[in-house]
């Protein structure tokens, strides 16, 4: 971590290299962001796979209900649901 107490000490009397501390701090932040991003991507992929399974296993009665509600054919409904599963799988998981 960046030592903020050292900022008030004159440059000539500082111990250590401030630039290396800043570089280490930035690298730690970058690593944390990358780790968070990887976790979110993995979670999204898992949700997407689960949503696609639910769409494939959807009963014909439920599909007929959705087709009449949104005035779509079965092919259009499947395309729309797969698109939603790709971009917002949480919505599919909650609704089906």
ABEGO torsion letter per residue (X at the ends): XBBAAAAABBAAABBEBAAAAAAAAAAAAAAAAAAAAAAAAAAAAAAAAAAAAAAAABBAAAAAAAAAAAGBBAAAAAAAAAAAAAABAAAAAAAX
